[in-house]
């Protein structure tokens, strides 16, 4: 990931909660695998904090 150096912390910005990002990615993968009717999925933006992360908006297109 190109942004990895920024996620590790940049100048005065503290490091992001990388395990929280991984959790969002795994849960998203699980959701798509359990619901094959999902054709498209857009998560934007995903806000990542020093403790935790959350998806602010999601758009899901079904068959």
C-alpha positions in Angstrom: 0.0 0.0 0.0 1.5 3.3 -1.1 0.0 5.1 1.9 1.6 2.7 4.5 4.3 5.2 5.5 1.6 7.7 6.3 -0.4 5.1 8.3 2.6 4.4 10.4 2.6 8.1 11.5 3.9 11.1 9.6 5.6 14.1 11.2 3.2 15.2 14.0 0.4 12.8 13.0 0.2 9.7 15.2 0.0 6.2 13.7 -3.3 4.8 12.5 -5.0 1.8 14.0 -3.9 -0.7 11.3 -5.6 -3.7 13.0 -8.9 -1.7 12.7 -8.3 -1.2 9.0 -7.7 -5.0 8.6 -10.9 -5.7 10.5 -12.9 -3.5 8.1 -11.3 -5.2 5.1 -12.0 -8.7 6.5 -15.6 -7.9 7.5 -16.2 -6.4 4.0 -14.8 -9.5 2.4 -16.9 -11.7 4.6 -20.0 -9.6 3.7 -19.4 -10.0 0.0 -18.8 -13.8 0.3 -22.0 -14.3 2.3 -24.1 -12.2 -0.1 -23.3 -13.1 -3.7 -26.1 -10.8 -4.8 -23.7 -7.8 -4.1 -22.5 -6.6 -7.5 -20.7 -3.5 -6.3 -19.6 -2.1 -3.0 -18.1 1.3 -2.4 -16.9 2.4 1.0 -15.9 6.0 1.0 -14.5 7.4 3.1 -13.1 5.1 5.7 -11.9 7.2 8.7 -9.0 5.8 10.6 -8.0 7.0 14.0 -5.3 6.1 16.5 -7.9 3.8 18.1 -10.5 2.5 15.7 -11.8 3.1 12.3 -15.2 3.5 10.7 -16.8 3.6 7.3 -18.6 6.9 6.9 -20.6 6.1 3.8 -21.3 2.9 1.9 -23.0 2.3 -1.5 -24.0 -1.3 -2.3 -25.5 -2.4 -5.6 -27.4 -5.7 -5.7 -28.2 -7.9 -8.6 
